[in-house]
Amino acid sequence: MSINKKIVDDFVANDVTFITTVPCKQLGSVMEEIETRPEIYHIPANKEDEGMGLCAGAFMGGKRPAIIMQNTAIGVTINTLVTLIQFYRMPLPMLISYRGELKESVACQVEMAVHTKALLNQLRIPTYHFHQQDDAREFDTILKYTFMCNKPVAILTDATFWEGS
């Protein structure tokens, strides 16, 4: 089974029926897999904070949402994460490509990688870092956790995780 199918299967198994995505080359195959699933309502977003607003609306409408995005926009999402998602105790799985780490091919991505984990830690958002595809065995459990405790969680996936997908 491909890693993309496994991730989307876990979303479906955890009743995630609304996913918003922001363009990312590393996450493109997951987005393509989402598009094949009639049980998931997929709305592309222009910006990550906009996507979080869409997820908040979906949650308030009774859906289980998720967002797929790059870490390079964590900075622009801080206000939305704190004053909307965390304040109203919304569960939000954030599948995040961790750009700027080892094997990154775009130099300007490195600067945000230096700050990503510290920012998530400062916001007290549980963060998981997937380096190898075997790490995705935990994805189902992480999804169960976020919906059980009504907290956002960050799943960082670096370039080595996506090799061969």
C-alpha positions as CSV (number, residue, x, y, z in Angstrom):
1,M,0.0,0.0,0.0
2,S,1.3,3.5,-0.8
3,I,2.0,5.9,2.0
4,N,-0.5,8.3,0.4
5,K,-3.3,5.7,0.5
6,K,-2.4,4.7,4.1
7,I,-2.6,8.4,5.3
8,V,-5.9,9.0,3.5
9,D,-7.3,5.6,4.7
10,D,-6.5,6.7,8.3
11,F,-8.3,10.0,7.8
12,V,-11.4,8.1,6.5
13,A,-11.2,5.5,9.3
14,N,-11.3,8.4,11.8
15,D,-14.3,10.0,10.1
16,V,-12.3,13.0,8.8
17,T,-14.8,14.2,6.1
18,F,-13.4,17.7,5.4
19,I,-9.9,18.4,4.4
20,T,-8.5,21.7,3.2
21,T,-5.1,21.9,1.5
22,V,-2.6,24.5,0.5
23,P,-0.4,23.7,-2.5
24,C,2.8,21.8,-1.7
25,K,4.9,19.7,-4.0
26,Q,5.8,17.2,-1.3
27,L,2.2,16.6,-0.3
28,G,0.8,16.6,-3.8
29,S,0.3,12.8,-4.0
30,V,-1.7,12.9,-0.8
31,M,-3.9,15.6,-2.2
32,E,-4.4,13.5,-5.4
33,E,-5.4,10.6,-3.2
34,I,-7.9,12.8,-1.3
35,E,-9.5,13.8,-4.6
36,T,-10.3,10.2,-5.3
37,R,-12.3,9.7,-2.1
38,P,-16.0,10.6,-2.3
39,E,-16.3,10.4,1.5
40,I,-14.0,13.4,1.9
41,Y,-15.0,17.0,1.0
42,H,-11.8,18.7,-0.2
43,I,-11.5,22.4,-0.5
44,P,-8.2,23.9,-1.6
45,A,-7.2,27.1,0.2
46,N,-5.0,30.0,-0.9
47,K,-3.4,30.4,2.5
48,E,-2.9,28.3,5.6
49,D,-4.8,30.7,8.0
50,E,-7.7,30.7,5.5
51,G,-7.7,26.9,5.5
52,M,-7.8,26.9,9.3
53,G,-10.9,29.1,9.2
54,L,-12.5,26.7,6.7
55,C,-11.7,23.8,9.1
56,A,-13.2,25.8,12.0
57,G,-16.4,26.3,10.1
58,A,-16.5,22.6,9.1
59,F,-16.0,21.6,12.8
60,M,-18.8,23.9,13.9
61,G,-21.0,22.3,11.3
62,G,-20.4,18.8,12.7
63,K,-17.5,17.6,10.5
64,R,-14.1,16.3,11.5
65,P,-11.6,18.5,9.6
66,A,-7.9,18.4,8.8
67,I,-5.5,20.7,7.0
68,I,-2.6,19.8,4.8
69,M,0.1,22.5,4.5
70,Q,3.7,23.5,4.6
71,N,5.6,24.5,7.7
72,T,6.8,27.7,6.0
73,A,3.4,29.3,6.8
74,I,3.3,28.4,10.5
75,G,4.1,32.1,11.3
76,V,1.0,33.4,9.5
77,T,-1.3,30.8,11.3
78,I,-0.3,31.7,14.9
79,N,-3.2,34.1,15.5
80,T,-5.7,31.7,14.0
81,L,-4.4,28.7,15.9
82,V,-4.5,30.6,19.2
83,T,-7.6,32.7,19.0
84,L,-9.8,30.3,17.1
85,I,-8.6,26.7,17.1
86,Q,-7.2,26.5,20.6
87,F,-9.5,29.0,22.3
88,Y,-12.6,27.0,21.1
89,R,-10.9,23.6,21.7
90,M,-11.2,22.4,18.2
91,P,-9.4,19.2,17.2
92,L,-7.3,19.9,14.1
93,P,-4.9,17.4,12.6
94,M,-2.3,19.3,10.6
95,L,-0.3,17.2,8.2
96,I,2.6,19.5,7.5
97,S,5.5,19.1,5.0
98,Y,8.6,20.0,7.0
99,R,10.4,22.0,4.4
100,G,14.0,23.1,5.1
101,E,15.2,20.0,6.7
102,L,17.7,17.4,5.4
103,K,17.5,16.8,1.7
104,E,15.7,20.1,1.1
105,S,16.5,21.4,-2.4
106,V,15.2,25.0,-1.9
107,A,17.6,27.0,0.2
108,C,15.1,29.7,1.3
109,Q,13.0,27.0,3.0
110,V,15.7,26.4,5.6
111,E,15.0,29.5,7.7
112,M,11.5,28.5,8.7
113,A,12.6,25.0,9.5
114,V,14.9,26.4,12.2
115,H,11.8,28.0,13.9
116,T,9.0,25.5,13.2
117,K,9.3,23.1,16.2
118,A,10.0,26.0,18.6
119,L,6.9,27.8,17.5
120,L,4.7,24.7,17.8
121,N,6.2,24.0,21.2
122,Q,5.6,27.6,22.4
123,L,1.9,27.2,21.3
124,R,1.8,23.9,23.2
125,I,0.7,22.0,20.2
126,P,1.7,18.3,20.3
127,T,4.1,17.7,17.5
128,Y,5.1,14.4,15.8
129,H,8.0,14.2,13.3
130,F,7.8,11.5,10.6
131,H,11.2,10.8,9.1
132,Q,10.6,7.3,7.7
133,Q,7.5,5.9,6.1
134,D,7.2,3.3,9.0
135,D,6.5,6.3,11.3
136,A,3.1,6.6,9.6
137,R,2.0,3.6,11.7
138,E,1.3,6.1,14.4
139,F,-0.9,8.3,12.2
140,D,-4.1,6.6,13.2
141,T,-3.3,6.9,16.9
142,I,-2.4,10.6,16.5
143,L,-5.8,11.2,14.8
144,K,-7.6,9.4,17.6
145,Y,-5.7,11.6,20.1
146,T,-6.6,14.9,18.5
147,F,-10.3,14.1,18.4
148,M,-10.3,12.7,21.9
149,C,-8.6,15.7,23.6
150,N,-10.0,18.5,21.2
151,K,-6.5,19.9,20.5
152,P,-4.7,20.6,17.3
153,V,-1.7,18.4,16.5
154,A,1.1,18.8,14.0
155,I,2.5,15.9,12.0
156,L,5.7,17.1,10.4
157,T,6.8,15.0,7.4
158,D,10.3,15.7,6.0
159,A,11.7,15.0,2.6
160,T,13.1,11.6,3.7
161,F,9.6,10.6,4.6
162,W,8.3,11.2,1.1
163,E,11.2,9.5,-0.7
164,G,9.8,6.8,-3.0
165,S,6.2,7.8,-2.6
